[in-house]
Amino acid sequence: MLPPPPGSFIDREELIQHVGDFALSQGYVVTIKQSKKDKVVVLGCDRGGVYRNRRKLVDESSAEQVRKRKTGSRLTNCPFEVVGKKEDGLWVLAIKNGEHNHDPIRDISEHPSSRRFTEREVLLIKDMTEAGLKPRQILKRLRQNNPELLSTPKHVYNVKAKLRQGNLTVRNFKSLRVKSSVENSHISTANEPSWRQRNPPRVPNLIGGRFVDSQSFASIDVTNPATQKVVSQVPLTTNEEFRAAIFAAKRAFPSWRDTPVTTRQRIMFKFQELIRRDIDKIAMNITTEHGKTLKDAYTDVHRGLEVVEHACGMATLQMGEFVSNVSNGIDTYSIREPLGVCAGICPFDFPAMIPLWMFPIAVTCGNTFILKPSEKDPGATIILAELAMEAGLPNGVLNIVHGTVDIINAICDDDDIKAISFVGSNTDGMYIYARASAKGKRVQSNIGAKNHAIVMPDASKDATLNALVSAGFGAAGQRCMVLSTVVFVGGSKSWEDKLVECAKALKVNAGIEPDADLGPVISKQVKERICRLIQAGVDSGARLVLDGRNIEACLTTYLSMIILLDFFWSNQSFSYIP
């Protein structure tokens, strides 16, 4: 069992909730051991249930007061302990002792914590008691809000007794119990999470169903290509946080694998409904972080939605095969089973579509998933993960980590990861394939593309020109299916002037502008690489009939349309250079 990832939090309650949720995902329960509300809180492992307030008895031989304890209570002294302290306005979590002296709890619902009341429920009990309701009546009303409440009338009597004694403190009833599915289904999206309230926001990891701020001091700025303003920071996930994500996925797998496929399908139906609800928010985030036009951003999401809809039919897709009497008295059949923990490594060009290619299919098949979005535009992935959790995806089924080469190596090398899906460049894809395959993993490596068009002499000029311009310059050329090479059968002379005219008619502007046909490229480094490719072509004898390198020099990530003739580039340019 792993300790919760350290981090900093806006307030004490957020820290306590973070520790409690993570503990439950690992198979243990925490309780508040010490608390100074504005300074420090100490949390420990509640191995067998909290110590009950018991009457002190008098030992007749010594006349001393002794506390009667159950035999089981002597076994509750787990050494696990974490401390939260308030420093410079934030609550900082530190691990004092991360070890346990017991095995994980198999069923959290069997732990006494699952029968405790939350603070809100205790306050409701107080109000209903003052109104004259009996314990069974109180319990009936509480179960109307939470049908999965496990508390009994005896627990209501105990709360009423503490109310009469004036012995009702936060520590007496502070509950760290796992949220029921009913409570999880009413997650409010009205209040922004604490990581979004920072300036700039610091993109969190998703570990065991909890968005966790990384303890890493190293981070990468995510900039708006159109304005060059920093919109968020991506921390480089630490090895400890990566291991915690793997553990959460591994622990969630057995119960998720055994969940009926129809239940998993229902989550996907809800997920695609939520994506449609928040599509404006997702598209705006893509345009802000990637730079593509809003129209292209919406297309990005819609293409991913098609895969989510495909996952909604998983019951049929998972059907096996059966052949009777293949030999005398012998039937054969096949069963499709989930692999276990799978991982996905995403590029920057489609921040929503490619993550949606990966985890919806994997988790609907019964796998759990570790997703590493691009460090250049991770925001859309985080929004999709929030929606997946809201749709009912259990804790630990989807986890998100961030980073560059180190985290990719960790994914390739980890023995608990059974399969990897990658989309990206030739070099990276071949490296990941070789390294992960050497560890015995299944690897799906979708790498660089080079797309050609052959224009025949009898082709319709207007239709062909429109198709060439759209395929060659759409999404600023930053897509694997961009058209980079055109072969004109019979010569290009009759096409050149009209092609240049159509290309010049395209409007380059910030992606949020309604008149923009294409936006900026994602970074200064990408623009510099494109300019080097153009110059290499010119130096090799190509004719540069349309040069868009010097568009508004102050806008450092903008390029206009570029057309090179009498030249063939054999590698993937990933830019608008037909």
C-alpha positions as CSV (number, residue, x, y, z in Angstrom):
1,M,0.0,0.0,0.0
2,L,1.4,3.3,-1.0
3,P,1.2,6.6,0.9
4,P,-0.6,9.5,-0.8
5,P,1.5,11.7,-3.1
6,P,2.7,14.7,-1.2
7,G,1.5,18.1,-2.4
8,S,0.2,21.5,-1.5
9,F,-3.5,22.4,-1.0
10,I,-5.6,25.4,-0.8
11,D,-7.1,24.5,2.6
12,R,-7.1,21.9,5.4
13,E,-10.2,20.2,4.2
14,E,-8.8,19.7,0.7
15,L,-5.7,18.1,2.2
16,I,-7.7,15.7,4.4
17,Q,-10.0,14.8,1.5
18,H,-7.0,14.1,-0.7
19,V,-5.4,11.7,1.8
20,G,-8.7,10.0,2.6
21,D,-9.6,9.4,-1.1
22,F,-6.1,8.1,-1.9
23,A,-6.1,5.8,1.1
24,L,-9.3,4.3,0.1
25,S,-8.0,3.6,-3.4
26,Q,-5.1,1.7,-1.8
27,G,-7.1,-0.3,0.7
28,Y,-6.8,1.5,4.0
29,V,-8.7,4.1,5.9
30,V,-7.2,7.2,7.7
31,T,-8.4,9.0,10.7
32,I,-7.5,12.4,12.3
33,K,-5.1,11.7,15.2
34,Q,-4.2,15.3,16.1
35,S,-5.5,18.6,14.8
36,K,-4.8,22.3,15.4
37,K,-7.3,23.8,13.0
38,D,-5.2,26.7,11.6
39,K,-1.7,25.1,11.9
40,V,-1.3,21.4,11.6
41,V,-3.3,18.1,11.2
42,V,-1.9,14.6,11.7
43,L,-3.6,11.7,10.0
44,G,-3.0,8.0,10.8
45,C,-4.2,4.6,9.6
46,D,-7.4,3.5,11.1
47,R,-6.7,-0.2,10.8
48,G,-9.6,-1.7,12.7
49,G,-11.9,1.2,13.3
50,V,-11.4,4.3,15.5
51,Y,-11.1,3.9,19.2
52,R,-14.6,4.2,20.7
53,N,-15.2,6.5,23.7
54,R,-15.6,3.9,26.5
55,R,-16.4,4.4,30.1
56,K,-13.4,4.1,32.4
57,L,-13.8,1.3,34.9
58,V,-12.4,1.1,38.4
59,D,-9.9,-1.7,39.2
60,E,-11.0,-2.9,42.6
61,S,-7.5,-4.2,43.6
62,S,-5.7,-0.9,42.9
63,A,-8.7,1.6,42.8
64,E,-7.3,2.9,39.6
65,Q,-9.4,3.8,36.6
66,V,-8.8,1.5,33.6
67,R,-10.2,1.6,30.1
68,K,-11.8,-1.6,28.9
69,R,-10.6,-2.4,25.4
70,K,-11.6,-5.0,22.9
71,T,-9.1,-7.5,21.8
72,G,-9.2,-6.3,18.2
73,S,-8.3,-2.7,19.3
74,R,-4.9,-3.9,20.4
75,L,-4.0,-4.5,16.8
76,T,-4.9,-1.1,15.5
77,N,-1.5,0.5,16.1
78,C,-0.4,0.9,12.5
79,P,2.8,3.1,12.2
80,F,1.5,5.0,9.1
81,E,1.3,8.7,9.7
82,V,1.2,11.8,7.5
83,V,1.3,15.5,8.5
84,G,-0.3,18.5,7.0
85,K,1.1,22.0,8.0
86,K,0.1,25.4,6.9
87,E,3.0,27.2,5.3
88,D,2.8,30.6,3.4
89,G,-0.9,30.3,3.1
90,L,-1.0,26.8,1.7
91,W,-1.4,23.4,3.4
92,V,1.7,21.2,2.7
93,L,1.4,17.4,3.0
94,A,4.5,15.5,4.2
95,I,4.9,11.7,4.8
96,K,6.2,11.0,8.3
97,N,5.9,7.2,8.0
98,G,4.4,5.6,4.9
99,E,4.6,2.0,6.1
100,H,1.7,-0.3,7.2
101,N,1.8,-3.4,9.4
102,H,-1.2,-5.1,7.8
103,D,-2.6,-6.1,4.4
104,P,-5.0,-4.0,2.4
105,I,-8.7,-4.1,3.3
106,R,-10.4,-6.2,0.7
107,D,-13.8,-4.6,1.0
108,I,-13.8,-1.0,2.4
109,S,-17.6,-1.3,3.1
110,E,-16.8,-3.8,5.9
111,H,-14.7,-1.2,7.7
112,P,-16.5,0.7,10.5
113,S,-15.7,4.0,8.7
114,S,-18.3,3.2,6.1
115,R,-21.0,3.3,8.8
116,R,-20.0,6.7,10.1
117,F,-21.9,9.8,9.4
118,T,-20.5,12.7,7.5
119,E,-20.4,16.2,9.1
120,R,-23.4,17.2,7.0
121,E,-25.4,14.1,8.1
122,V,-24.6,14.8,11.8
123,L,-25.9,18.4,11.5
124,L,-29.1,17.0,9.9
125,I,-29.4,14.5,12.8
126,K,-29.1,17.4,15.2
127,D,-31.8,19.4,13.4
128,M,-34.2,16.4,13.1
129,T,-33.6,15.5,16.8
130,E,-34.6,19.0,17.8
131,A,-37.7,18.6,15.6
132,G,-38.7,15.6,17.7
133,L,-38.0,12.8,15.1
134,K,-37.1,9.3,16.4
135,P,-33.8,7.6,15.3
136,R,-35.5,5.2,12.8
137,Q,-37.3,8.2,11.3
138,I,-34.1,10.1,11.1
139,L,-32.3,7.2,9.4
140,K,-35.1,6.8,6.9
141,R,-34.8,10.4,5.8
142,L,-31.0,10.2,5.6
143,R,-31.4,7.2,3.3
144,Q,-33.6,9.1,1.0
145,N,-30.6,11.2,0.1
146,N,-28.1,8.3,0.3
147,P,-29.7,4.9,-0.2
148,E,-26.3,3.2,0.3
149,L,-25.9,4.6,3.9
150,L,-24.8,1.6,6.1
151,S,-25.4,3.3,9.5
152,T,-27.9,1.7,11.8
153,P,-30.3,3.2,14.5
154,K,-27.7,2.4,17.0
155,H,-25.3,4.9,15.3
156,V,-28.0,7.5,15.4
157,Y,-28.5,6.9,19.2
158,N,-24.7,7.4,19.7
159,V,-24.8,10.7,17.9
160,K,-27.9,11.8,19.9
161,A,-26.1,10.8,23.1
162,K,-23.1,13.0,22.2
163,L,-25.4,15.9,21.4
164,R,-27.0,15.6,24.9
165,Q,-23.6,15.4,26.6
166,G,-22.3,18.4,24.6
167,N,-19.4,16.1,23.5
168,L,-19.9,16.6,19.7
169,T,-16.6,17.8,18.3
170,V,-15.3,17.7,14.7
171,R,-13.0,14.8,15.6
172,N,-15.9,12.8,17.0
173,F,-17.7,12.6,13.8
174,K,-15.2,13.6,11.1
175,S,-15.7,11.0,8.4
176,L,-13.2,9.9,5.8
177,R,-15.5,7.2,4.5
178,V,-15.5,6.3,0.8
179,K,-18.2,8.2,-1.2
180,S,-21.1,6.1,-2.3
181,S,-21.9,5.9,-6.0
182,V,-24.9,8.1,-5.3
183,E,-22.7,10.8,-3.8
184,N,-20.2,10.4,-6.7
185,S,-23.0,10.8,-9.2
186,H,-23.8,14.3,-7.9
187,I,-20.4,15.8,-8.3
188,S,-20.8,19.6,-8.9
189,T,-18.8,21.2,-11.6
190,A,-19.9,24.7,-10.5
191,N,-16.9,25.1,-8.2
192,E,-13.5,25.1,-10.0
193,P,-10.9,22.8,-8.4
194,S,-8.1,24.4,-6.5
195,W,-5.4,23.7,-9.2
196,R,-7.4,25.9,-11.6
197,Q,-7.6,28.7,-9.1
198,R,-3.9,29.3,-9.2
199,N,-2.3,31.7,-11.6
200,P,-1.1,30.2,-13.9
201,P,-3.0,26.9,-13.2
202,R,-0.7,24.0,-12.5
203,V,-1.9,20.9,-14.4
204,P,-2.5,18.0,-11.9
205,N,-1.8,14.3,-12.1
206,L,-4.9,12.0,-11.9
207,I,-4.1,9.2,-9.4
208,G,-6.6,6.8,-8.0
209,G,-9.6,9.0,-8.8
210,R,-8.0,12.2,-7.3
211,F,-6.5,15.1,-9.2
212,V,-3.2,15.6,-7.4
213,D,-0.7,18.4,-7.6
214,S,2.8,17.1,-8.3
215,Q,5.6,17.5,-5.8
216,S,8.0,18.0,-8.8
217,F,9.8,21.3,-8.9
218,A,10.4,20.9,-12.7
219,S,7.6,22.1,-14.9
220,I,6.9,23.1,-18.5
221,D,5.0,26.3,-19.5
222,V,2.0,25.8,-21.7
223,T,1.7,28.9,-23.9
224,N,-1.1,30.3,-26.1
225,P,0.5,30.2,-29.6
226,A,-1.5,33.2,-30.7
227,T,-0.5,35.5,-27.8
228,Q,2.6,33.8,-26.3
229,K,1.1,34.1,-22.8
230,V,1.5,31.3,-20.3
231,V,-1.9,29.6,-19.7
232,S,-0.8,26.8,-17.4
233,Q,2.2,24.8,-16.1
234,V,2.8,21.1,-16.5
235,P,4.8,19.5,-13.8
236,L,7.1,16.5,-14.6
237,T,5.6,13.6,-12.7
238,T,8.0,12.2,-10.2
239,N,8.8,8.5,-10.1
240,E,6.9,8.1,-6.8
241,E,3.8,9.6,-8.3
242,F,4.1,7.4,-11.4
243,R,4.3,4.3,-9.2
244,A,1.3,5.5,-7.3
245,A,-0.6,5.8,-10.5
246,I,0.4,2.3,-11.6
247,F,-0.6,0.9,-8.2
248,A,-4.0,2.6,-8.4
249,A,-4.6,1.2,-11.9
250,K,-3.4,-2.3,-10.8
251,R,-5.6,-2.3,-7.8
252,A,-8.7,-1.1,-9.7
253,F,-8.3,-3.8,-12.4
254,P,-9.8,-6.9,-10.7
255,S,-13.1,-5.3,-9.8
256,W,-13.3,-3.3,-13.1
257,R,-12.6,-6.5,-15.1
258,D,-15.4,-8.2,-13.3
259,T,-17.8,-5.3,-13.9
260,P,-20.4,-6.4,-16.5
261,V,-19.7,-4.9,-20.0
262,T,-23.2,-3.4,-20.0
263,T,-22.3,-1.4,-16.9
264,R,-19.1,-0.2,-18.6
265,Q,-21.1,0.7,-21.7
266,R,-23.6,2.8,-19.6
267,I,-20.6,4.9,-18.4
268,M,-19.5,5.5,-22.0
269,F,-23.1,6.5,-22.9
270,K,-23.0,9.1,-20.1
271,F,-19.4,10.1,-21.0
272,Q,-20.3,11.0,-24.6
273,E,-23.4,12.9,-23.3
274,L,-21.1,15.0,-21.0
275,I,-18.6,15.6,-23.8
276,R,-21.5,17.0,-25.9
277,R,-22.6,19.2,-23.0
278,D,-19.1,20.7,-22.5
279,I,-17.9,20.7,-26.1
280,D,-17.6,24.5,-26.2
281,K,-15.3,24.4,-23.2
282,I,-13.1,21.6,-24.6
283,A,-12.9,23.3,-28.1
284,M,-11.9,26.7,-26.5
285,N,-9.2,25.0,-24.5
286,I,-7.8,23.3,-27.6
287,T,-7.7,26.6,-29.5
288,T,-6.0,28.3,-26.5
289,E,-3.3,25.7,-26.0
290,H,-2.8,24.4,-29.5
291,G,-3.6,27.4,-31.7
292,K,-5.9,25.7,-34.2
293,T,-9.1,27.5,-35.2
294,L,-12.3,26.9,-33.3
295,K,-13.7,25.1,-36.3
296,D,-10.8,22.7,-36.3
297,A,-11.0,22.3,-32.5
298,Y,-14.7,21.3,-32.7
299,T,-13.8,18.8,-35.4
300,D,-11.1,17.4,-33.1
301,V,-13.6,16.7,-30.4
302,H,-16.3,15.3,-32.8
303,R,-13.8,12.8,-34.3
304,G,-13.0,11.6,-30.8
305,L,-16.7,11.4,-30.0
306,E,-17.1,8.9,-32.8
307,V,-14.7,6.5,-31.0
308,V,-16.6,6.9,-27.7
309,E,-19.8,6.1,-29.6
310,H,-18.1,3.0,-31.0
311,A,-17.1,2.0,-27.4
312,C,-20.8,2.1,-26.5
313,G,-21.3,-1.0,-28.6
314,M,-18.6,-3.0,-26.8
315,A,-20.9,-5.8,-25.8
316,T,-21.1,-6.9,-29.5
317,L,-17.5,-6.2,-30.2
318,Q,-16.4,-8.5,-27.3
319,M,-18.4,-11.5,-28.6
320,G,-16.1,-14.5,-29.0
321,E,-16.4,-17.3,-31.5
322,F,-17.8,-20.8,-31.1
323,V,-17.5,-23.8,-33.4
324,S,-19.3,-27.0,-32.5
325,N,-18.0,-30.5,-33.2
326,V,-14.7,-29.5,-34.9
327,S,-13.6,-33.0,-34.1
328,N,-15.5,-35.9,-32.7
329,G,-17.0,-34.7,-29.4
330,I,-14.9,-31.5,-29.4
331,D,-16.2,-27.9,-29.5
332,T,-14.0,-24.9,-29.7
333,Y,-14.6,-21.4,-28.5
334,S,-12.7,-18.1,-27.9
335,I,-13.1,-15.6,-25.1
336,R,-11.8,-12.0,-25.3
337,E,-10.4,-10.9,-22.0
338,P,-8.9,-7.5,-20.9
339,L,-5.1,-7.4,-20.6
340,G,-4.7,-5.4,-17.3
341,V,-3.0,-2.0,-17.0
342,C,-2.5,-0.3,-20.4
343,A,-0.9,3.0,-21.3
344,G,-1.3,5.7,-24.0
345,I,1.3,8.3,-25.1
346,C,-0.3,11.2,-27.1
347,P,1.1,13.8,-29.5
348,F,0.1,17.5,-29.5
349,D,-1.7,17.7,-32.8
350,F,-5.1,16.4,-31.7
351,P,-5.4,17.1,-27.9
352,A,-8.9,15.5,-27.7
353,M,-9.3,13.1,-30.5
354,I,-6.2,10.9,-29.9
355,P,-6.8,10.5,-26.1
356,L,-10.4,9.5,-27.0
357,W,-8.9,7.0,-29.5
358,M,-7.1,5.3,-26.6
359,F,-8.7,5.2,-23.2
360,P,-12.5,4.8,-23.9
361,I,-12.0,1.6,-25.9
362,A,-9.4,0.3,-23.4
363,V,-11.5,0.8,-20.3
364,T,-14.7,-0.3,-21.9
365,C,-13.0,-3.6,-22.7
366,G,-12.2,-3.9,-18.9
367,N,-8.7,-2.6,-18.8
368,T,-7.4,0.1,-16.6
369,F,-5.4,2.9,-18.1
370,I,-2.4,5.2,-17.7
371,L,-2.5,8.2,-20.0
372,K,0.3,10.6,-20.8
373,P,-1.0,13.6,-22.8
374,S,1.3,15.9,-24.7
375,E,3.1,18.3,-22.4
376,K,2.4,21.1,-25.0
377,D,-1.4,21.0,-24.7
378,P,-2.7,18.7,-21.8
379,G,-5.7,20.8,-20.9
380,A,-8.3,19.0,-23.1
381,T,-7.2,15.6,-21.7
382,I,-7.8,16.9,-18.1
383,I,-11.2,18.1,-19.0
384,L,-12.1,14.7,-20.6
385,A,-10.8,13.0,-17.5
386,E,-13.1,15.1,-15.3
387,L,-16.0,14.2,-17.5
388,A,-15.1,10.5,-17.4
389,M,-15.1,10.6,-13.5
390,E,-18.4,12.5,-13.6
391,A,-19.8,9.8,-15.9
392,G,-19.1,7.2,-13.2
393,L,-15.7,5.8,-14.1
394,P,-14.4,4.2,-10.8
395,N,-11.4,5.5,-9.0
396,G,-8.1,4.1,-10.5
397,V,-9.5,3.0,-13.8
398,L,-8.1,6.1,-15.6
399,N,-4.9,7.8,-14.4
400,I,-3.0,10.6,-15.9
401,V,0.8,11.4,-15.6
402,H,2.9,14.1,-17.3
403,G,6.4,14.4,-18.5
404,T,8.9,13.9,-21.4
405,V,11.5,11.2,-22.0
406,D,11.8,10.0,-18.3
407,I,8.1,9.3,-18.0
408,I,8.0,7.6,-21.4
409,N,10.9,5.4,-20.4
410,A,9.1,4.5,-17.1
411,I,6.0,3.5,-19.1
412,C,8.0,1.3,-21.4
413,D,9.9,-0.3,-18.6
414,D,7.2,-0.9,-16.0
415,D,6.4,-4.6,-15.7
416,D,2.8,-3.9,-14.6
417,I,1.9,-2.2,-17.9
418,K,0.8,-4.9,-20.4
419,A,0.2,-2.8,-23.6
420,I,1.1,0.7,-24.9
421,S,-0.5,2.7,-27.7
422,F,1.5,5.6,-29.2
423,V,0.9,8.2,-31.9
424,G,3.7,10.4,-33.0
425,S,6.9,10.8,-35.0
426,N,8.9,8.0,-36.6
427,T,11.9,8.4,-34.3
428,D,9.9,8.4,-31.1
429,G,7.6,5.6,-32.3
430,M,10.4,3.2,-33.3
431,Y,12.2,3.9,-30.0
432,I,9.0,3.2,-27.9
433,Y,8.3,0.1,-30.0
434,A,11.8,-1.3,-29.5
435,R,12.1,-0.5,-25.8
436,A,8.6,-1.7,-24.8
437,S,8.6,-4.8,-27.0
438,A,11.9,-5.9,-25.3
439,K,9.9,-6.0,-22.1
440,G,7.3,-8.2,-23.6
441,K,4.6,-5.6,-24.0
442,R,2.1,-5.3,-26.8
443,V,2.9,-2.1,-28.6
444,Q,0.7,-0.2,-31.1
445,S,2.9,2.5,-32.6
446,N,1.2,4.8,-35.1
447,I,4.1,6.8,-36.6
448,G,4.8,9.5,-39.2
449,A,2.9,9.8,-42.4
450,K,3.7,11.2,-45.8
451,N,0.6,11.9,-48.0
452,H,0.6,12.4,-51.7
453,A,-2.0,13.5,-54.3
454,I,-1.8,12.7,-58.0
455,V,-3.6,15.1,-60.2
456,M,-4.6,13.8,-63.6
457,P,-4.9,16.1,-66.7
458,D,-8.6,15.7,-66.9
459,A,-9.3,16.6,-63.3
460,S,-11.9,19.3,-62.5
461,K,-9.8,22.4,-61.8
462,D,-12.0,24.1,-59.2
463,A,-12.8,21.0,-57.2
464,T,-9.2,19.9,-57.3
465,L,-7.9,23.3,-56.2
466,N,-10.3,23.4,-53.3
467,A,-9.3,19.9,-52.2
468,L,-5.6,20.6,-52.5
469,V,-5.8,23.9,-50.5
470,S,-7.9,22.3,-47.7
471,A,-5.8,19.2,-47.4
472,G,-2.5,21.0,-47.6
473,F,-3.1,24.0,-45.3
474,G,-5.9,22.9,-42.9
475,A,-5.0,22.9,-39.2
476,A,-1.8,24.9,-40.1
477,G,-0.5,21.6,-41.6
478,Q,-0.1,20.2,-38.1
479,R,-1.8,16.8,-38.6
480,C,-0.5,13.4,-39.7
481,M,-2.8,13.4,-42.8
482,V,-1.7,16.7,-44.2
483,L,-1.1,16.7,-47.9
484,S,2.5,17.6,-48.4
485,T,3.3,16.4,-51.9
486,V,1.3,16.9,-55.2
487,V,2.3,15.3,-58.5
488,F,0.7,16.9,-61.5
489,V,0.6,14.4,-64.4
490,G,1.4,16.3,-67.6
491,G,3.1,19.2,-65.9
492,S,2.2,21.8,-63.2
493,K,2.4,25.1,-65.3
494,S,-1.3,25.3,-65.9
495,W,-2.0,24.9,-62.2
496,E,0.6,27.1,-60.6
497,D,-1.0,30.6,-60.8
498,K,-4.5,29.4,-59.7
499,L,-3.0,27.3,-56.8
500,V,-1.1,30.3,-55.5
501,E,-4.2,32.5,-55.8
502,C,-6.3,30.1,-53.8
503,A,-3.6,29.8,-51.1
504,K,-3.3,33.5,-50.8
505,A,-7.0,33.9,-50.2
506,L,-6.7,32.0,-46.9
507,K,-6.8,34.1,-43.8
508,V,-4.2,33.6,-41.1
509,N,-5.3,34.8,-37.6
510,A,-5.7,33.8,-34.0
511,G,-7.8,30.6,-33.8
512,I,-10.6,32.3,-31.8
513,E,-11.2,34.9,-34.6
514,P,-14.2,33.9,-36.7
515,D,-12.5,34.9,-40.0
516,A,-9.4,32.6,-39.4
517,D,-8.9,29.9,-41.9
518,L,-5.8,28.7,-40.1
519,G,-4.0,29.7,-36.9
520,P,-0.4,29.8,-35.7
521,V,1.8,26.8,-35.3
522,I,2.2,25.6,-31.8
523,S,5.6,27.0,-30.8
524,K,8.5,29.1,-31.9
525,Q,10.6,26.0,-32.2
526,V,8.2,24.5,-34.7
527,K,8.2,27.7,-36.8
528,E,12.0,27.7,-36.8
529,R,12.0,24.1,-38.0
530,I,9.6,24.8,-40.8
531,C,11.7,27.8,-41.9
532,R,14.8,25.6,-42.0
533,L,13.0,23.0,-44.2
534,I,12.0,25.7,-46.6
535,Q,15.5,27.1,-46.9
536,A,16.9,23.6,-47.4
537,G,14.4,23.1,-50.3
538,V,15.4,26.4,-51.8
539,D,19.1,25.6,-51.4
540,S,18.4,22.3,-53.2
541,G,17.0,24.0,-56.2
542,A,13.3,24.2,-55.5
543,R,11.2,27.2,-56.8
544,L,9.6,29.1,-53.9
545,V,6.4,30.4,-55.6
546,L,4.7,31.4,-52.3
547,D,6.7,32.4,-49.3
548,G,4.8,32.9,-46.0
549,R,7.7,33.0,-43.6
550,N,7.7,36.8,-42.9
551,I,4.1,37.3,-42.0
552,E,3.9,39.9,-39.2
553,A,7.3,39.4,-37.6
554,C,6.0,40.3,-34.2
555,L,3.8,37.3,-34.1
556,T,6.5,34.7,-33.6
557,T,4.5,31.5,-34.2
558,Y,2.6,32.7,-37.3
559,L,3.3,31.5,-40.8
560,S,1.4,32.0,-44.0
561,M,1.0,29.6,-46.9
562,I,4.2,28.2,-48.5
563,I,4.4,26.5,-51.9
564,L,7.6,24.9,-53.2
565,L,7.7,23.5,-56.7
566,D,10.1,21.1,-58.5
567,F,11.1,19.6,-55.2
568,F,10.4,16.4,-53.2
569,W,10.8,16.2,-49.4
570,S,11.0,12.5,-48.3
571,N,10.5,13.1,-44.6
572,Q,7.4,14.2,-42.7
573,S,7.3,18.0,-42.6
574,F,4.3,18.4,-40.3
575,S,3.7,21.9,-41.7
576,Y,1.9,23.6,-44.5
577,I,4.5,23.2,-47.3
578,P,3.0,21.5,-50.3
